Amino acid sequence: MVFATTAPRWVLATDLDGTFLHGSQADRAAFYQRIEQQRDRLILVFVTGRHWQLIEPLWSGDCPVPQPDFVIGDVGTTVYDGQGRPIETIQSEIANRWNCANDRVKRLLAGEPGLSLQRGEFAYRVSYDYDPQLLRQATLNLIQAAGFDVIMSADRYLDVMPKGVAKGSTLQRLAKLERWPGDRIITAGDSLNDLNLLAAGYRAIAVGNSEPKLLAALGDRPTLYHSPYPGLLGIMDGFRHWQVDLF
């Protein structure tokens, strides 16, 4: 007797701004509708620099996005289910790595040239705007010597992070917790803070509007596809490249 088997669901772990949210209103509406039609075959994970309060409003409005199954927010330092409930197993590990370091980081970097502290307080990172003409390598060395990681993007944003925490590493922790097969995970992004996501070892899509610095840092690797199409069109093109029959 032959029993039917069901293949594991695909996982799309995608950046938002410049990637999943990037496209004309008509293209977005068609793409999001297709995503909704495939929810029985697709797990949707948003992997973004935004925090939850700037993500949740996306599923309402003129062109609402599909509500994700999981959200990795704050450049990888927070992780939630689709209802906004923290994934405590992972979140507690990130919190322990950070160890309430916000004030320590601010004291460390007070007066460093080229850095302007961003408004708003984040639980497990400290975020700055930086001037590439003024920021010194010595400042980056100071951050790393103090036991933190640095993530930069768009020649403007600099995040001081818990050691070993980023978009891709948090996705790896979530994939292990949820027991997702690695060969069913597709990642997508466009900015330098997506480097860790696209280099996490899963099949990856660098969309056509990607930062040149991201592409230079990624180089050539067998798990990476650089789509000529921007944003969500690049995601669809990448799925075809990786022979994933969802679009």
WORAZI-V593455 format. One record per residue. N is the residue number from 1. RES is the residue in one small letter. SS is DSSP state (h for helix, s for strand, l for the rest). PHI is phi in whole degrees, 0 to 359 (none if undefined). NEAR is the number of other ideal C-beta (glycine too) atoms within 12 Angstrom. Layout:
BEGIN
{{N/RES/SS/PHI/NEAR} {N/RES/SS/PHI/NEAR}}
END
This chain:
BEGIN
{{1/m/l/none/3} {2/v/l/254/4} {3/f/l/260/5} {4/a/l/288/6} {5/t/l/242/6} {6/t/l/252/8} {7/a/l/292/14} {8/p/l/302/18} {9/r/l/291/24} {10/w/s/286/34} {11/v/s/239/37} {12/l/s/256/46} {13/a/s/251/48} {14/t/s/233/50} {15/d/l/297/50} {16/l/h/261/41} {17/d/h/296/30} {18/g/h/86/33} {19/t/h/232/47} {20/f/h/294/42} {21/l/l/265/34} {22/h/l/264/31} {23/g/l/164/29} {24/s/l/294/15} {25/q/h/298/16} {26/a/h/293/13} {27/d/h/295/24} {28/r/h/296/29} {29/a/h/300/20} {30/a/h/293/19} {31/f/h/294/36} {32/y/h/293/32} {33/q/h/296/19} {34/r/h/295/24} {35/i/h/302/34} {36/e/h/298/21} {37/q/h/292/15} {38/q/l/253/23} {39/r/l/297/21} {40/d/l/286/15} {41/r/l/243/23} {42/l/s/221/32} {43/i/s/261/33} {44/l/s/254/39} {45/v/s/235/45} {46/f/s/272/50} {47/v/s/234/52} {48/t/l/214/44} {49/g/l/277/42} {50/r/l/289/32} {51/h/l/263/31} {52/w/h/306/29} {53/q/h/295/16} {54/l/h/260/20} {55/i/l/257/33} {56/e/h/305/23} {57/p/h/294/16} {58/l/h/293/29} {59/w/h/272/21} {60/s/l/224/11} {61/g/l/120/14} {62/d/l/292/11} {63/c/l/225/21} {64/p/l/294/19} {65/v/l/274/34} {66/p/l/297/31} {67/q/l/285/25} {68/p/l/284/37} {69/d/l/280/29} {70/f/s/215/37} {71/v/s/229/45} {72/i/s/258/52} {73/g/s/247/38} {74/d/h/53/40} {75/v/h/61/46} {76/g/h/102/48} {77/t/l/267/47} {78/t/s/229/42} {79/v/s/212/47} {80/y/s/226/33} {81/d/s/279/28} {82/g/l/292/25} {83/q/l/261/15} {84/g/l/87/22} {85/r/l/271/15} {86/p/s/300/26} {87/i/l/274/31} {88/e/h/298/16} {89/t/h/303/18} {90/i/h/277/32} {91/q/h/297/32} {92/s/h/292/17} {93/e/h/295/26} {94/i/h/297/36} {95/a/h/299/24} {96/n/h/294/18} {97/r/h/295/27} {98/w/h/283/32} {99/n/l/57/20} {100/c/l/53/14} {101/a/l/270/31} {102/n/h/306/26} {103/d/h/293/15} {104/r/h/296/18} {105/v/h/295/35} {106/k/h/297/23} {107/r/h/293/16} {108/l/h/300/25} {109/l/h/257/32} {110/a/l/300/17} {111/g/l/85/14} {112/e/l/291/27} {113/p/l/293/19} {114/g/l/87/23} {115/l/s/244/33} {116/s/s/232/21} {117/l/s/297/25} {118/q/l/287/21} {119/r/l/290/9} {120/g/l/96/16} {121/e/l/245/16} {122/f/l/246/33} {123/a/l/292/26} {124/y/l/229/39} {125/r/s/199/42} {126/v/s/235/39} {127/s/s/245/36} {128/y/s/231/36} {129/d/s/269/21} {130/y/s/230/31} {131/d/l/259/19} {132/p/l/297/22} {133/q/l/280/10} {134/l/l/247/17} {135/l/l/295/27} {136/r/l/258/19} {137/q/h/300/15} {138/a/h/299/15} {139/t/h/292/30} {140/l/h/296/25} {141/n/h/297/15} {142/l/h/298/24} {143/i/h/298/35} {144/q/h/292/18} {145/a/h/295/14} {146/a/l/279/24} {147/g/l/97/20} {148/f/s/243/34} {149/d/s/260/34} {150/v/s/237/38} {151/i/s/236/40} {152/m/s/237/37} {153/s/s/200/37} {154/a/l/59/25} {155/d/l/53/20} {156/r/l/212/25} {157/y/s/258/30} {158/l/s/225/38} {159/d/s/245/39} {160/v/s/269/41} {161/m/s/238/41} {162/p/s/299/39} {163/k/l/301/26} {164/g/l/80/21} {165/v/l/242/38} {166/a/l/197/40} {167/k/h/303/50} {168/g/h/291/35} {169/s/h/293/33} {170/t/h/290/44} {171/l/h/299/46} {172/q/h/299/32} {173/r/h/296/29} {174/l/h/293/40} {175/a/h/298/34} {176/k/h/294/19} {177/l/h/296/19} {178/e/h/273/26} {179/r/l/61/14} {180/w/l/277/27} {181/p/l/297/18} {182/g/h/300/23} {183/d/h/280/18} {184/r/h/252/25} {185/i/s/256/39} {186/i/s/239/46} {187/t/s/249/47} {188/a/s/212/56} {189/g/s/191/56} {190/d/l/218/46} {191/s/l/243/40} {192/l/h/297/37} {193/n/h/284/45} {194/d/h/267/48} {195/l/h/304/37} {196/n/h/297/39} {197/l/h/291/51} {198/l/h/283/45} {199/a/l/257/28} {200/a/l/282/36} {201/g/l/103/21} {202/y/l/268/39} {203/r/s/296/32} {204/a/s/230/46} {205/i/s/235/47} {206/a/s/265/47} {207/v/l/288/43} {208/g/l/295/28} {209/n/l/263/32} {210/s/l/294/40} {211/e/l/300/30} {212/p/h/305/17} {213/k/h/294/22} {214/l/h/295/37} {215/l/h/296/28} {216/a/h/295/14} {217/a/h/290/25} {218/l/h/286/32} {219/g/l/63/16} {220/d/l/265/12} {221/r/l/210/19} {222/p/l/295/12} {223/t/l/269/27} {224/l/s/248/33} {225/y/s/242/34} {226/h/s/262/31} {227/s/l/284/33} {228/p/l/283/17} {229/y/l/260/29} {230/p/l/278/28} {231/g/h/53/34} {232/l/h/294/44} {233/l/h/296/29} {234/g/h/293/37} {235/i/h/297/48} {236/m/h/299/36} {237/d/h/298/26} {238/g/h/295/40} {239/f/h/298/34} {240/r/h/295/19} {241/h/h/301/25} {242/w/l/274/29} {243/q/l/59/14} {244/v/l/258/28} {245/d/l/270/14} {246/l/l/255/28} {247/f/l/234/30}}
END
